[in-house]
């Protein structure tokens, strides 16, 4: 059994290296390359993992906890998306703040950030956003 386990670990390592080199579009097409999220596991920043039907990128290195799931912890995970106008998510710091030109959907409307380091919603700081027609 040891030989099979070693072979499986080598394949997993090769998959991890290949997956790390993919852009977001390719990664979304090859989601099976990425491991599923697990509680109690150490994750490195920029690693990609699957949770439910979605692919997430790790924002900051951490050891996961059962109550820190990717869909509920934006300080640790961001959903990988190719949407031109993704839903606005409250940034938790500089690592996930919106920058000049970033596009979002907020309350059904489209906005473009006018500033770097934008952690405010269009309601909280309208001068930081330009509503699109």
N, C-alpha and C positions, 0 to 999 in steps of 0.2 A: 504493500500500500504506500510506502514511503516514496517509491519511484513515481507513482501516479500523482501524489500530492505535490511533489517537487515540480513535475511537468505542468500541473495546473497552475501553480504559483508563477512559473515562468511565462505561461500564456497570459495570465492576469497582468503581470508586469508589462509585457509587450503591449497589451491592450491599453493600459494606463498611459504609457508613453505615446502611443499613436493618438489616443483621444486628446491628450494635452496639446497636440499640435494642430488640431482642427479649429477652423473659425466657427463662429456661432451657427451659421447656416448649415455647415456640414455636420456639426455636433448634433443639431436637432434631427437631422436625417439618420444619424447613427447612434441614437440614444441607448441602444442595447450595449454599447461599449462601456457605458458608465455604470458604476456600482450604485445600488440602491442605498438610500440614507439609512443609517443605523444609529440608535442611541448608544452612547458610551464609546464612540469611535473618535479618534483624532483626525481632524480635517485641516489641510493646509489651505492658505489663501489661494484663490484662483482655481481650486479643484472644482470639477463639475460632478454632480451627483443627481440621481433620479429620485423623485419623491412623487408618488401618485402618478399622474400622466404627464408630469412636467420635468424639465431639466433646470437645475439651479447651479449657480456659481457661488462658491464660498467667498464671502467678503473679507472675513478675517479668520485667522487660524484659531481653532478652539477644539475642545473635546465636547461632543454633542451630548445633550441630555434629552430625556423623553419629552420634556415640556418645551424644548427649543426646536420645534419642527420647522423645516424650510418655509412652509407656507404661512407661518405665524411669527417669524423672527427676522425682520428685514435688516437688523443690525448684523446678522450673520450670513444671510443668504439673499441673493437676488435671482429672480426668475429669468432664465435665458429666453429672449424673445426677439423676433425680427419685426414686430409690429412697428409701423411708422409712428403711431401715436399711442404708446403704452399708457396704461392707467397710472396716474400720479400715485406715488407711495411716499409717505412721510420719511424723509431722510433722517438718519440717526446721527450723522456726523459728516465730516469732510469726505470720507471715503465713498459715500453714496449720494452726496449733494448733487443737484442739477447744475449744469454749466451753461454758459451762453450758447444758444442754439438748440439746446435739448428740447425735444417735443414731448408733450404729455396730453392725456385726456383727463379732464377734471370736471366732475359733475356733468358729464356728457358733452362738454365743450373742449375744443382744442386750444392749447396754449404753447408758446415758445418762451423759454427762459431768456431774459435779457441780461442776466448777470451770472458770474461764476460763483460757486459756493452757495447756490440758492437752496435753502432748506425750508422755505416758507411756501405755503399753498398760495394759489392765485387769490383766494379770499383774504388770507392773512397779510399778504404784501403784494397788492396789485401792481405796484410800480416795478416789481421784479419779473412780470410776465406780460406777454402781448397776446391777447385773445385773437384767434384766427377766425376769419369769416367763413 
